[in-house]
Each structure stands twice: as structure tokens, then as C-alpha cells.
Amino acid sequence: MFKKMLIGKIHRATVTGSDLNYVGSITIDQQLMDSAKIDIWEQVQVVNLNNGARFETYVIAGESGKGEIQLNGAAARLAQSGDKVIIMSFGWLTPEEISTLEPKIVHVDEKNHIL
């Protein structure tokens, strides 16, 4: 049996912008993606700590080291610049894989730099 498990998480990132007219997705600094083991085009769940919104979208890569967390398309309606979000990726694992799972949890500061 497979179980859906947390694989990676960026904890308390700050939204840096939004683009309602973009076709969709969340733009994440490539350095943060790499640290949390989140891939480009991967589906992620985003939780807005300021308003309680919870939604799923896919990831596009932002410039490495710039701290960008931008919501695009319809997701731009669910957060404002300055809001704190948690970005999580999940995967389906076997019991054997679960026994060795160590999710990659990335904590960031106010400018989305890794702590």
C-alpha cells in the first residue's frame, strides 16, 4: 500500500509578489526549491498563514538567491505581498520508503533566505 507523505516544505516564506495575468503557478527561488527537493512543474500545496487559504498549484523556478515567492494566475487572489505561506510537496511512498523518509524542511527569514 502506498501512502501520501510530506517530501519537502518551505516554512513561513514571505510572498514577494503576484501576477494575476500570468497563466498560473507559483514562482519559487531556485535555491529554495533545491533545498526543499521541490522540482519545476511539481504540484505543491500552499497554505497562507495570514488568511487561512489553502490551494494547490504547480511550481516554476525563480532566479536563485533572490528570495522570490510569487503567486501567479488565480492563486494571486489568495495572498498579498508580505503574507506568510507554507509550501509543501508530497509523494506516494511504500512502507519501506516511509521507514527511511526524512522530509526536507527549509526554514527561511523575512527575506526568504535559508536559516
N, C-alpha and C positions, 0 to 999 in steps of 0.2 A: 504494500500500500504506500502511495505517495502522500506526503503532507506538504502543504504550502508553508514555507518558513522564511523568516527575515534573512536576507543575504547581506544587504548594505543599507546604511542610513546616514544621512547628513542631518545633524541635530541642531535645531534652533538657528537655521540660516536666516539671514535678513533679505527680504525681497528688495531688489535694487531697481526694478523697472517692470513695465508691462507694455505690450503692443497688441491692442485689440484687433488690429487689421492683419496680423500675421496669421498664417493658416492653422496654427495650433502648436502646442507643445510647451515645454519649459526649457529654457536655456540655462545650463549649469556650467560654471567654470570647469574646464577640463581637469585641472588639478584636483578639484573636489570629487569629480566623477571617478578618476583613477583611484583616489584614496578610499572611496566607498565601494569600489568594484561595481560601479554602475556604467553600463555601456550606452553608446549612442544608439538611438532608436528604441531603447528599452522602455517598457511600461513601468511607471512609478506611481506610487500613491503619495499625494501631497496633503498635509494637514496644516491648516492655518491656525496658529495658536491665538491669534487676535480675535477671530470671528467664528471659529469652530468649523469652517468649511473643510470638507474632505472630498478630494476628487482624484481621478486618475488621468494621466496623460503620458506622452512619450518624451524622451529626452533628446535635445540637440546640444552639441558642445559649444561652450563659450570659450573665449580666449583664456589660456592657462594663466593663473596667478592674478587675475583681475577681480575675482570675487563676485562675478556676475551670477545673479539668480533672477531671471526674468520670466514672467508668465506671459504667454502668447495666446492669441485667439480667445476663445470663450473663457479660458482659465484666467485671463486678465481681469475678468469681472469678479473674481473670487478673492483677490488680495490687492493691497495697495503697497506702494513703496514704503519700506520701513516695517512691514508686518513680519513676524517671526513664523517660519514654517519648518516642518519636519518632512524630509523627502525620504521615502523608503522603497527599496526594491525587494522583491520576493522571488522565490524559486520553488519548484516542486522537487522534493528530495525523498530518497528511500530511507528506511530506518538506519541503514549502515552509514549513509551520508550524514544523517542527522546527528549520529553519535560523535562525529568529528567537526560538526559545524561551529564556526566562530564568526558570527556576523561582523562585518567591518563597520564600526560605529565611528563617525567623524564628527568631532565637536569643533565648532567654529566661534570666532569672536564677532564683534559687531560689524566688522568689515568682511566677513566670510573668509577670514584667514584661519587655517588649521591651527588649533591649540596644541 
